[in-house]
């Protein structure tokens, strides 16, 4: 039994890491395009350095984006105790995302891995709502989907607009011909411009790791919890202080919902049970193995119940309530260091492989003129700041959308002209990604659910 679990776990982890590997050479190629086409770094050094920065970004980026993406899934799927359903869910969305990413990469189209993964998650969620006992759309976290969708929708607009403004500011502040004219064949940029371009490439790569890398972290945690719930359902490294904080947080929230109508009774009951369980416990290892997943489920369901009460305005949002919810979720919203290292390695190594197709599209096929130093620096600077802010706010922002639209924005601002065929193809990929991947992942989930649903190992 244990051997079977470990084999299944190994295969699932390989698929999850394959997604991050593909993400590395698919999305991160955007980060190195400008330094390569402005001759700031040789291609080999650019991709190695970018891979290292991606690695570092994953390690220090936290898990806010990871949890934001995971919570697009219905609570029902997140708390399934049957490993077969959970495995079907994760494999469906990963295989659909990898398939689409490889297809767009083969065509040299800079489509977004963030966009792809979120489409896959929504496809699984909607497919689950088609199964017996559900109504269509039931269980999908539409509020979170709206937040994420808005983030992905705005990212190309932000990239285009801010990069256009930034390159014009460069023209006003530093009106140097060497900066704003296409470089001579074989010419190297001035030292300070080269330093700026390498710095922004580093920043975009680091921000990409801290944002996109987290998505892989979240998926691996779903795999670990689904296959080895006793070991990973709750944070095994939680300190006594963290456990005490979580127990106290549950009590605070109970007081917030106490005395409300009958619809809050279930939420109060779950929170009270959680508080009692954690009150008598110093460490997660003190909780019987067969009770850890049950406690995880109670925390998820209580938090989902609180969301409903907040949306119905039956309780008021407050900093104290959000802080207490965060302290309670600290028991379930975590990732071991070794998971971060694995994802960082997959993303970093992936960056050094297969990057050329996307780089050629960004550097040669968006604008009609060669990328200038100012245009490269402007697009990278905007991408670095936008993606970094997204990671800080826990919002999945598309590196591809921000940077490719940023390059287009600089071309329009300097009246260099756009290659409309490429722009149309990128826009078409952007429009088709969501529905195509939703259909693909949904179909895979319904098939794998039938095959794996009753599996026990």
C-alpha angles and dihedrals in degrees: 000000000000091000091053091050091051092049092050090045091052093050093047092049091050090055092047093049090046088059091054091045090054089044088056098057094032103049105019091058084078090064095055098040096087098046090048096048093045089048091237090133135011111253094248093052092042095056094042092051092044090050090053092049090050089051091052092046093057093049096053102027098091124220105271093111091045092057092043091057095042092052091062085080120087114267088235091064093044092056100039108136093200110091093208095064092044092050092048089052097051096041092049096053094041096048092046092050093047092048093052094043092052091047094053092042091054088055091046092241117149096224118166121258088202091055089046096050094047090050089052092050093049090047091055092046093051092044089053089054088059092062124096117294096026138094120222111281093011114146097015112133094234094173092057090041089054092051093048093043091052090050092052093043094051097044097080091043091051092046094049097045101041094044090051091051092044095053090050089051088052089052091051098043099037108024094181118148090214089059099045105033123079107269121255114257109279093006121140121219121252112277096254093048091048090051090050093049093047090046094052092045088053091048094049091048092048092047091047090054093048092049110030095031090061091063090064090047091056093049093049090051089054088053094048094047092046097049102030104025095159091059102037111021089095129027104273090198095055110132125227088255091054091049091049091048091051091050091049091047091054090053092049091052091047088059090050093055098034114117095021124127126291093274090071094054093089092050091049092048093052093046092048091051090050092049093051092047094049095040092067095043130085098181138014089245088065090064112088110255094240092054099053097080090045090056091047090053091050091052092049093046093046090051091048089050090052089052090056092049091050093048090050089049091235089130127029123242114240138165089249092055093048091047091051092048090051092050090050094047090050085084092062106021101076143104128207117240092246091059090054091049093050093050091044091053093048092049094043095048091044089057091063094053131070096354098133101082094059093039091056091051093050096042102039113014107049100059129036092226131058113271111264124217092250093050093049093048093046095051093046094046093052092045093049094052096041096048092043091053090048090055091049091051094044093245122137105234122186114243089193096052095045097047101039092046088045091057089049090049092054091049092052093045092053092040091238091140132236130252095237095197091062093042091051091049092050091047091048091051089049092052096043098043097080100047094037095051092042090056092044096048093041092053091046092050094052090049097045092042089059091048100040103024096098096036117125122183 
